[in-house]
Amino acid sequence: MPAARGLKNAFTPPPPPPSPPPLAKMIYDSEHLRFLIEQMAGMPWTLPSLEDYWSTQMPPKESWVQDAPITDAVAVDRGCTSAGYRVEANYWSVTHDHAHDVDELTVVDPHRYFPFYQTFFANTEHDNYCVKTQDGSPFIVSIEQNANEESFKKVIVWSKAGPTRVLIPATESISYVSHLLKLDKPKFTKVTASPGIVDDLSHLEQRSRLTTHKFGVLYIGPNQKNEEDTIFGNQHGSALYDEFLDFLGDRIELKGWTKFRGGLDVRDDTTGKHSVYTQFRDFEVMFHVCTLLPFQECDRQKVERKRHIGNDVVVLVFKEQATPDDVFSPSVLTSHFNHCFFVVSPVATPPSDTASPASKAQMYTLSVVTKQAVSPFHPFLPKPPVVFWKTPQFHEFLLLKMINAERTAIVDSPEFRGLMTARSRTLTDVIQRHTSRRQVLT
């Protein structure tokens, strides 16, 4: 592979990099993570005890258990599996090969919401390289400057898949990164001094961060037909449904709302007067509640309501049953973007072997249905009986699982490959803006 002009002409592998911390020790609190990364500064590359909290590390994925029984999937049409849907009915629906490696109370891809470039690069000396490979794939590589030759450099690689972080020895530079990524005949352009490059990369990072989520909420009454237009036509739910909405989050007035709005109108009430919103850890969540979105009798296909909920990756279905056979079928929702369905059903009579944490608390069953391409995501459902009391613990479990559902689906499903195409175009635009009339290093 040709080396960049002025850089090393021959690649000699350095000592092995620091060890990443065990997955179970991954840090998910932003301030704590920043502290640990700062503590790494200046430590020798070969220090045995150095744990790498900088590099991107993705937890391993579990798998769906083929032919797992789904008799505990309450309020779900079990025939949906023949149409390619996956059903998480209980603990036995997925493998648990990595149960000791991953804390289930954590977010999938947790580092995606931390501003690494803005925190550690934007206000410090670093080099930026625009990279073009033989197949035209755009990359930008940001490498910090470090005078301590025994230590390491932090690196961010920007690609269509999103930013990736690695460490390299302090004595190495772009040729090492190229070897690490196995780039095909890359051409480098150093643009460290290009005006605006820091702003462009900060903006690119901000667009890649996932700190907000929007989820759809549908109500299906007892014995209500499994028809899309009928479900979207509900103007209100029951008292149990209203109680559950209050459990999900806060009822907020949309006009004048200044926080995350999830695409809802906060000026003219064109998307309704109220919605449900909550904050969970470092995330904001807006719920697109079907019964709170505007209803128009003349809109037979409920286009306005589907415009919002049809673009939600995750949809929560509150299903009240008249009989055990009164179930929800995910196939009636025709949107290509809906990938994960959380089916919640109120329990009339608590099981005899379940102890109540509160004498009059409501109970719910929960089943999760996904499209075939979506991998399992934690936290996983418990062993039977799969029932939850209306407690803060269930609220945390439900929100975390819904957030992880969306984060998993947008990575796994081919429907979202357009995100990679958009990132590729953005990277190409940034590269063209900062490489005009500059010398290319080959």
C-alpha positions as CSV (number, residue, x, y, z in Angstrom):
1,M,0.0,0.0,0.0
2,P,1.5,3.4,-0.9
3,A,2.3,5.5,2.2
4,A,1.5,9.2,2.5
5,R,4.3,11.5,1.4
6,G,6.5,12.5,4.3
7,L,5.2,9.6,6.4
8,K,6.7,6.2,7.0
9,N,7.3,4.3,3.8
10,A,7.3,0.9,5.5
11,F,4.7,-0.3,8.0
12,T,6.1,-2.0,11.1
13,P,3.5,-3.3,13.6
14,P,4.0,-1.7,17.0
15,P,3.4,-3.4,20.3
16,P,-0.2,-4.6,20.9
17,P,-2.7,-1.9,22.0
18,P,-4.1,-1.5,25.5
19,S,-6.8,-3.9,26.5
20,P,-10.4,-2.7,26.4
21,P,-12.3,-3.0,29.7
22,P,-14.6,-6.0,30.1
23,L,-17.9,-5.4,28.5
24,A,-19.6,-5.6,31.9
25,K,-17.5,-2.7,33.0
26,M,-18.5,-0.4,30.1
27,I,-19.3,3.1,31.3
28,Y,-22.6,4.7,30.4
29,D,-22.6,7.9,32.5
30,S,-21.3,10.8,30.4
31,E,-19.3,12.5,33.1
32,H,-17.8,9.3,34.4
33,L,-16.7,8.3,30.9
34,R,-15.1,11.7,30.3
35,F,-13.2,11.3,33.6
36,L,-11.9,7.9,32.7
37,I,-10.7,9.0,29.3
38,E,-9.0,12.0,30.8
39,Q,-7.3,9.6,33.3
40,M,-5.8,7.7,30.4
41,A,-3.8,10.7,29.1
42,G,0.0,10.2,29.1
43,M,-0.1,6.6,30.1
44,P,2.4,4.3,28.3
45,W,1.0,2.4,25.3
46,T,2.3,-0.9,26.6
47,L,1.2,-0.4,30.2
48,P,-0.5,-3.8,31.1
49,S,-3.0,-2.3,33.4
50,L,-4.1,0.4,30.9
51,E,-7.8,-0.1,30.0
52,D,-9.0,1.5,26.8
53,Y,-12.1,3.5,27.5
54,W,-11.7,5.5,24.2
55,S,-12.0,2.9,21.4
56,T,-15.4,1.9,20.0
57,Q,-16.5,-1.3,21.5
58,M,-19.8,-2.9,20.6
59,P,-21.4,-5.5,22.9
60,P,-22.0,-8.9,21.3
61,K,-25.5,-9.8,20.1
62,E,-27.8,-12.6,21.2
63,S,-29.8,-14.7,18.7
64,W,-33.4,-15.6,18.3
65,V,-34.1,-19.2,19.5
66,Q,-35.6,-21.0,16.6
67,D,-39.0,-22.7,17.3
68,A,-39.1,-21.3,20.8
69,P,-42.6,-21.6,22.2
70,I,-44.5,-18.3,22.2
71,T,-47.6,-19.4,24.2
72,D,-46.8,-16.6,26.7
73,A,-47.1,-14.0,24.0
74,V,-50.3,-12.4,25.4
75,A,-52.5,-10.3,23.0
76,V,-50.3,-11.1,20.0
77,D,-51.4,-13.1,16.9
78,R,-49.0,-16.0,17.1
79,G,-49.5,-16.7,13.4
80,C,-47.4,-13.7,12.7
81,T,-44.2,-15.8,12.9
82,S,-45.2,-17.5,9.6
83,A,-45.1,-14.0,8.0
84,G,-41.5,-13.5,9.1
85,Y,-42.0,-11.7,12.4
86,R,-40.0,-12.5,15.5
87,V,-41.8,-12.8,18.8
88,E,-40.1,-12.3,22.2
89,A,-42.6,-14.0,24.6
90,N,-40.4,-14.7,27.6
91,Y,-36.8,-15.5,28.7
92,W,-36.6,-18.5,26.4
93,S,-37.2,-16.6,23.2
94,V,-33.6,-15.5,22.8
95,T,-30.1,-16.9,23.6
96,H,-28.3,-15.7,26.7
97,D,-24.7,-16.6,25.6
98,H,-23.3,-13.2,26.7
99,A,-25.4,-12.7,29.9
100,H,-22.2,-12.3,32.0
101,D,-20.6,-9.8,29.5
102,V,-23.3,-7.2,29.2
103,D,-25.2,-5.2,31.8
104,E,-28.8,-5.4,30.6
105,L,-29.7,-2.1,32.2
106,T,-27.5,-0.3,29.6
107,V,-28.2,1.3,26.3
108,V,-27.2,-0.3,23.0
109,D,-24.3,1.5,21.4
110,P,-24.0,3.7,24.5
111,H,-21.2,5.9,23.3
112,R,-23.3,7.2,20.4
113,Y,-24.6,10.1,22.4
114,F,-21.3,11.4,23.8
115,P,-19.6,14.3,21.9
116,F,-16.1,12.8,21.6
117,Y,-14.8,15.2,19.0
118,Q,-16.3,18.3,20.5
119,T,-14.9,17.3,24.0
120,F,-11.4,16.0,23.1
121,F,-10.5,17.4,19.7
122,A,-12.3,20.6,18.8
123,N,-10.3,22.8,21.2
124,T,-6.9,21.0,21.0
125,E,-4.2,20.6,18.4
126,H,-5.0,17.7,16.0
127,D,-4.5,16.7,12.4
128,N,-7.4,16.0,10.0
129,Y,-7.0,13.9,6.8
130,C,-9.5,13.6,4.0
131,V,-9.3,10.2,2.5
132,K,-10.5,8.7,-0.8
133,T,-10.2,5.0,-1.5
134,Q,-10.1,3.4,-4.9
135,D,-13.8,2.5,-4.7
136,G,-14.7,6.1,-3.9
137,S,-15.6,5.5,-0.3
138,P,-15.1,8.8,1.7
139,F,-13.3,8.9,5.0
140,I,-12.1,11.7,7.3
141,V,-9.5,10.8,10.0
142,S,-8.9,13.0,13.0
143,I,-5.6,12.3,14.9
144,E,-4.6,14.1,18.1
145,Q,-1.1,15.4,18.4
146,N,0.9,13.9,21.2
147,A,4.5,14.6,22.0
148,N,4.9,11.7,24.4
149,E,6.3,9.0,22.2
150,E,5.7,6.3,24.8
151,S,2.0,7.0,24.9
152,F,-0.8,6.9,22.3
153,K,-2.9,9.1,20.2
154,K,-6.7,9.2,20.1
155,V,-8.2,8.8,16.6
156,I,-11.7,9.3,15.2
157,V,-12.5,7.8,11.8
158,W,-15.5,9.3,10.1
159,S,-17.2,7.0,7.6
160,K,-20.6,6.4,6.1
161,A,-21.2,3.9,9.0
162,G,-20.6,6.7,11.5
163,P,-17.7,7.8,13.6
164,T,-15.4,5.0,15.0
165,R,-12.7,5.6,17.7
166,V,-9.4,3.8,17.9
167,L,-6.0,4.3,19.6
168,I,-2.7,4.3,17.8
169,P,0.9,4.5,19.1
170,A,2.1,8.1,19.6
171,T,4.9,7.5,17.1
172,E,2.4,6.5,14.3
173,S,0.1,8.5,12.1
174,I,-2.3,8.2,9.1
175,S,-0.5,5.2,7.5
176,Y,-1.1,3.2,10.6
177,V,-4.8,4.1,10.6
178,S,-4.9,3.1,6.9
179,H,-3.4,-0.3,7.6
180,L,-5.7,-0.7,10.6
181,L,-8.8,-0.1,8.5
182,K,-7.5,-2.0,5.5
183,L,-8.2,0.9,3.1
184,D,-8.0,0.1,-0.6
185,K,-5.3,2.3,-2.2
186,P,-6.2,5.4,-0.2
187,K,-5.3,9.0,-1.2
188,F,-4.8,11.4,1.7
189,T,-5.1,15.1,1.9
190,K,-4.0,16.8,5.1
191,V,-6.4,19.7,5.9
192,T,-5.5,20.5,9.5
193,A,-5.4,24.3,8.8
194,S,-8.5,24.4,6.6
195,P,-10.9,27.0,7.9
196,G,-14.2,25.6,9.1
197,I,-13.1,21.9,9.3
198,V,-13.6,21.8,13.0
199,D,-17.0,23.3,12.7
200,D,-17.9,20.8,10.0
201,L,-16.8,17.8,12.0
202,S,-18.5,19.1,15.2
203,H,-21.7,19.4,13.2
204,L,-21.2,16.0,11.7
205,E,-20.8,14.5,15.1
206,Q,-23.9,16.2,16.4
207,R,-25.9,14.8,13.5
208,S,-24.6,11.3,14.3
209,R,-25.5,11.4,18.0
210,L,-28.7,9.7,19.0
211,T,-30.1,11.5,22.1
212,T,-33.7,11.8,21.2
213,H,-36.4,9.2,20.3
214,K,-39.9,9.3,19.1
215,F,-42.3,6.3,19.6
216,G,-45.8,5.7,18.3
217,V,-48.7,4.7,20.6
218,L,-51.8,3.0,19.4
219,Y,-54.9,2.0,21.3
220,I,-56.9,-1.1,20.4
221,G,-60.1,-1.8,22.3
222,P,-61.7,-5.1,23.2
223,N,-63.0,-7.0,20.1
224,Q,-61.9,-4.2,17.9
225,K,-61.2,-5.3,14.3
226,N,-57.6,-5.8,13.2
227,E,-57.8,-3.2,10.5
228,E,-55.3,-0.4,10.1
229,D,-57.8,2.4,9.4
230,T,-60.0,1.2,12.3
231,I,-57.1,1.3,14.7
232,F,-56.0,4.7,13.6
233,G,-59.5,5.9,13.8
234,N,-59.8,5.6,17.6
235,Q,-60.6,9.0,19.1
236,H,-60.1,8.0,22.7
237,G,-59.3,5.0,24.8
238,S,-60.4,3.6,28.1
239,A,-59.6,4.7,31.7
240,L,-57.0,1.9,31.8
241,Y,-55.4,3.3,28.6
242,D,-55.4,6.9,30.0
243,E,-53.8,5.6,33.2
244,F,-51.0,3.9,31.2
245,L,-50.4,7.1,29.2
246,D,-49.8,9.0,32.5
247,F,-47.5,6.2,33.5
248,L,-45.5,6.5,30.2
249,G,-44.7,10.2,30.6
250,D,-46.0,13.7,31.2
251,R,-48.9,15.2,29.4
252,I,-47.6,18.4,27.8
253,E,-49.1,21.3,25.9
254,L,-47.6,21.5,22.5
255,K,-48.0,25.2,21.8
256,G,-44.9,26.9,23.0
257,W,-43.1,23.6,23.8
258,T,-39.3,24.3,23.8
259,K,-37.8,20.8,24.3
260,F,-37.6,17.9,21.8
261,R,-40.8,17.9,19.8
262,G,-40.5,14.8,17.7
263,G,-41.7,16.4,14.5
264,L,-44.9,17.8,16.2
265,D,-46.1,21.3,15.6
266,V,-45.4,23.5,18.6
267,R,-46.8,26.7,17.1
268,D,-50.2,26.3,15.5
269,D,-51.7,23.1,17.0
270,T,-51.8,21.4,13.6
271,T,-50.7,18.1,15.2
272,G,-53.0,18.3,18.2
273,K,-52.9,20.4,21.4
274,H,-51.2,17.8,23.7
275,S,-48.8,15.0,23.7
276,V,-46.8,12.7,26.1
277,Y,-43.2,13.4,26.8
278,T,-40.5,12.1,29.1
279,Q,-36.8,12.3,29.9
280,F,-34.9,9.1,30.6
281,R,-31.3,9.2,31.6
282,D,-29.6,11.3,28.9
283,F,-32.4,10.9,26.4
284,E,-35.6,12.8,25.5
285,V,-38.6,10.8,24.3
286,M,-41.7,12.1,22.6
287,F,-44.6,9.8,22.1
288,H,-46.8,10.1,19.0
289,V,-50.1,9.2,20.7
290,C,-52.6,8.3,18.1
291,T,-55.6,9.4,20.1
292,L,-54.0,12.8,20.8
293,L,-53.3,13.5,17.1
294,P,-55.9,15.4,15.1
295,F,-58.9,13.3,13.9
296,Q,-60.8,14.3,10.8
297,E,-63.9,12.3,9.8
298,C,-63.3,13.0,6.1
299,D,-59.8,11.5,6.3
300,R,-60.9,7.9,5.9
301,Q,-57.3,6.6,5.6
302,K,-56.2,8.6,8.6
303,V,-53.2,10.0,6.6
304,E,-52.3,12.7,9.1
305,R,-52.0,10.2,12.0
306,K,-50.1,7.7,9.9
307,R,-47.7,10.4,8.8
308,H,-46.3,10.5,12.3
309,I,-46.7,7.0,13.6
310,G,-46.0,5.4,10.2
311,N,-42.5,7.0,10.4
312,D,-41.8,5.6,13.9
313,V,-39.4,2.6,14.2
314,V,-41.0,1.5,17.4
315,V,-44.7,1.4,18.1
316,L,-46.4,0.6,21.4
317,V,-49.8,-1.0,21.1
318,F,-52.0,-0.9,24.2
319,K,-54.4,-3.8,23.5
320,E,-57.4,-4.5,25.8
321,Q,-58.7,-8.1,25.3
322,A,-62.2,-9.4,25.6
323,T,-61.0,-13.0,25.2
324,P,-57.6,-14.7,25.0
325,D,-58.2,-14.9,21.2
326,D,-58.7,-11.2,20.9
327,V,-55.2,-10.3,19.7
328,F,-53.2,-7.8,17.7
329,S,-51.6,-8.7,14.4
330,P,-48.6,-6.6,13.4
331,S,-49.2,-7.4,9.7
332,V,-52.1,-4.9,9.7
333,L,-49.7,-2.0,10.0
334,T,-48.3,-1.5,6.5
335,S,-45.5,1.1,7.1
336,H,-42.1,0.0,6.1
337,F,-40.6,2.0,8.9
338,N,-42.4,0.3,11.8
339,H,-40.0,-2.5,12.9
340,C,-40.7,-3.2,16.6
341,F,-44.0,-3.5,18.3
342,F,-44.5,-3.5,22.1
343,V,-47.8,-5.1,22.9
344,V,-49.0,-4.1,26.4
345,S,-52.2,-5.5,27.8
346,P,-53.7,-4.7,31.2
347,V,-54.2,-7.7,33.5
348,A,-57.6,-8.1,35.1
349,T,-56.7,-10.8,37.6
350,P,-53.1,-11.0,38.9
351,P,-51.5,-14.5,38.8
352,S,-51.6,-16.2,42.2
353,D,-47.8,-16.6,42.4
354,T,-47.0,-13.0,41.8
355,A,-46.5,-10.7,44.9
356,S,-47.8,-7.2,44.6
357,P,-45.4,-4.3,45.5
358,A,-48.4,-2.1,46.0
359,S,-51.8,-3.2,47.1
360,K,-53.8,-1.5,44.3
361,A,-51.1,-1.3,41.5
362,Q,-52.2,-2.2,38.0
363,M,-50.5,-5.1,36.2
364,Y,-49.5,-5.5,32.5
365,T,-48.3,-8.2,30.2
366,L,-45.7,-7.3,27.6
367,S,-44.8,-9.1,24.4
368,V,-42.4,-7.8,21.8
369,V,-42.7,-8.4,18.0
370,T,-40.1,-7.4,15.5
371,K,-39.5,-7.7,11.8
372,Q,-37.2,-10.5,10.8
373,A,-34.0,-8.4,10.2
374,V,-33.9,-7.1,13.8
375,S,-31.7,-8.8,16.3
376,P,-32.7,-9.4,19.9
377,F,-32.1,-6.4,22.2
378,H,-31.9,-6.1,26.0
379,P,-33.2,-6.0,28.6
380,F,-34.8,-9.3,27.9
381,L,-38.2,-10.4,29.1
382,P,-38.2,-12.6,32.3
383,K,-39.2,-16.1,32.8
384,P,-42.9,-16.8,32.9
385,P,-45.2,-15.4,34.1
386,V,-44.3,-12.3,32.1
387,V,-46.3,-9.7,34.0
388,F,-45.2,-6.3,35.3
389,W,-46.6,-4.2,38.1
390,K,-47.0,-0.5,37.3
391,T,-43.8,0.5,39.1
392,P,-40.8,2.8,38.4
393,Q,-38.8,-0.4,37.7
394,F,-41.2,-1.4,34.9
395,H,-41.1,2.2,33.5
396,E,-37.3,2.0,33.3
397,F,-37.4,-1.5,31.8
398,L,-40.0,-0.5,29.2
399,L,-38.3,2.8,28.1
400,L,-34.8,1.2,28.0
401,K,-36.1,-1.7,25.9
402,M,-37.9,0.7,23.5
403,I,-34.8,2.8,23.1
404,N,-32.7,-0.2,22.4
405,A,-35.2,-1.5,19.9
406,E,-34.9,1.6,17.8
407,R,-31.1,1.7,18.0
408,T,-30.9,-2.0,17.0
409,A,-33.4,-1.8,14.2
410,I,-31.7,1.2,12.4
411,V,-28.4,-0.7,12.4
412,D,-29.8,-4.1,11.4
413,S,-32.6,-3.4,8.9
414,P,-31.9,-2.8,5.2
415,E,-34.8,-0.2,5.3
416,F,-32.4,2.3,6.9
417,R,-29.4,1.9,4.6
418,G,-30.4,5.4,3.3
419,L,-28.9,6.8,6.5
420,M,-25.5,5.5,5.3
421,T,-26.0,7.0,1.9
422,A,-26.8,10.3,3.4
423,R,-23.7,10.2,5.6
424,S,-21.6,9.3,2.6
425,R,-22.9,12.3,0.7
426,T,-22.2,14.6,3.7
427,L,-18.7,13.3,4.0
428,T,-18.1,13.8,0.3
429,D,-19.3,17.4,0.6
430,V,-17.0,18.1,3.5
431,I,-14.0,16.5,1.7
432,Q,-14.6,18.5,-1.5
433,R,-15.0,21.7,0.5
434,H,-11.6,21.3,2.3
435,T,-9.5,19.7,-0.4
436,S,-9.8,22.1,-3.3
437,R,-6.4,23.1,-4.6
438,R,-4.6,21.1,-1.9
439,Q,-1.8,18.7,-2.4
440,V,-2.9,15.0,-2.3
441,L,-0.6,12.7,-0.4
442,T,-0.4,9.3,-2.1
